[in-house]
Amino acid sequence: MKIESAAGEFGFDLEKLDLKDDGIVLTGKMGVWEAETTMTSADLRKILVMVLGKPGAWGYLFKLLMGARKEAAGK
């Protein structure tokens, strides 16, 4: 994952996902720094509405799912 900001461009390597009372917690590293972000249910709904409302995203999600199925079948 890549994060771009006025401070620069940073890679974010996702290492762990946890479910907690206040949402989904993503833990990883951004460069040399350990980083954690919490996604609330409102954040997740917002992302889903944005993705599902963008027609091009449907094709991307379909390709992603089909690629994952092929990869799982090959193992």
C-alpha positions in Angstrom: 0.0 0.0 0.0 1.3 3.5 -0.7 0.6 6.7 1.2 1.2 10.0 -0.5 1.1 13.3 1.4 2.8 16.7 1.5 5.4 15.1 3.7 6.3 12.6 1.0 5.5 9.1 -0.3 5.6 6.2 2.1 5.0 2.5 1.6 2.7 1.0 4.2 3.3 -2.8 4.7 0.2 -4.2 6.3 1.1 -6.9 8.9 -2.0 -7.6 10.9 -5.7 -7.0 11.1 -7.6 -7.1 14.4 -11.3 -6.7 15.2 -11.9 -4.6 18.3 -14.9 -2.9 19.8 -14.1 0.4 18.2 -13.5 -1.1 14.7 -11.0 -2.8 12.5 -7.4 -2.2 13.5 -4.8 -2.3 10.8 -1.2 -2.7 12.0 1.9 -2.4 9.9 5.0 -0.4 9.1 5.2 2.9 7.2 8.8 3.1 6.3 10.7 2.5 9.5 7.8 3.5 11.8 5.3 1.1 13.2 1.8 2.3 12.4 -1.7 1.5 13.4 -5.0 2.8 12.1 -8.5 2.1 13.3 -11.3 1.9 10.8 -14.7 2.5 12.4 -17.9 1.0 11.1 -18.8 4.4 9.6 -15.4 4.5 7.9 -16.0 1.0 6.4 -19.5 1.9 5.2 -18.1 5.1 3.6 -15.4 3.1 1.8 -17.9 0.5 0.6 -20.3 3.2 -0.7 -17.5 4.9 -2.5 -16.2 1.6 -4.1 -19.6 0.2 -5.0 -20.7 3.6 -6.4 -17.8 3.7 -8.9 -18.5 1.5 -11.9 -14.8 0.8 -12.7 -14.3 -0.6 -9.2 -16.7 -3.5 -9.9 -14.4 -4.8 -12.7 -11.4 -4.3 -10.5 -13.0 -6.2 -7.6 -14.1 -9.0 -10.0 -10.6 -9.4 -11.4 -9.2 -9.4 -7.9 -11.6 -12.1 -6.7 -11.0 -14.3 -9.8 -7.2 -14.0 -9.4 -7.5 -15.0 -5.7 -9.7 -18.0 -6.7 -7.2 -19.1 -9.4 -4.3 -18.7 -6.9 -6.1 -20.7 -4.3 -7.0 -23.5 -6.8 -3.3 -23.7 -7.9 -2.1 -24.4 -4.4 
